[in-house]
Amino acid sequence: MLDPFPPPARTRLPSAARRQEIVAAVVALAATVSPALITTGGIAAALNLTQGAVFKHFPTKDAIWLAVMDWVEENLLPKLAAAADAAATPVAGLEAIFMAHVAFVIEHPGVPRLIFNELQRPDETPLKARVRVLMENYRQLLARFLAAAQEYREIGPDCDRGAAAMLFIGTIQGLVMQSMIAGSTAHMAGAAERVFVLYRRAIGELPS
């Protein structure tokens, strides 16, 4: 017997909008499910779609993951740059980048889980290459503000800017790992404020 009250059909979205919806579903799923366990079937179920509908927009699972990384770069780096450009000084800009990145992780905890999961794979993958591009663009943003901080004499001329950028990114990664171990990002913002003070001292003495 036919169901007299079948579930409503999903509204047919334009292709670009459906792709964005699929990417958002992956980011949301990764916040609570191990990225290694996320399947196209699980993505489809989360959106009340068929797997065929998912593959209509992405030919492979790797293509979905690459689209997620495109989304991360399009949403993360502009936010960091805008926060830094609004700051009064270069070092204040670095702090703004730091806090904006932490805020992004708190809002989208699935993103670092996806990245860390992929980087654990021993083989070379297109996604690893994409992550390297993202990190290089991130380092260039940091290099701009570190160079300006030296020009404005907020940090010493002997500060190794390359090492300072590595330390900056590694410090955020450490905060992310701590939040993953704790199973919550609830205390991440408060910890970030304290940790940035230590980072500031590492790259140059705090002004008296």
C-alpha angles and dihedrals in degrees: 000000000000118000106252089207107042118181113268115265117251113259110254106245127198111266095253092050092049091050090052090049091052092049091049090050091054092049090049094046092050090060091068106016128060106257089228088063097048109110133183086248090056091048091050092048092050089056097038089244134126121252087245090060090053092049089049087069100031121031094205141013089249089058089056091051091050090051088052090054090049088053091050093053093044092051105031106043097047090051091051093047093047092050092049095046090054092056122103098231137019094255090047085052091055090051090049090053090049095051094041090053091050090049089052091053091048090052095043108027091164093069099072090041089057092047096046091048092053094046090057090067110101095212126079113257136179088245092056089052089050091051089052090055090050092049092048091053088048091051091050090055091050092045090056093056095040090053090049090049089056091047090052089045093240088129129026123270089239093062110123100232094193092053091043090055091048091049091049093054093040091052092055090046089053091053089049092051091050091052091049091051090049091046091229141074091206095113098032097099093051092046090049092058092054094043094050089059088059091047090051090053091048093059096040142333116288112248113262 
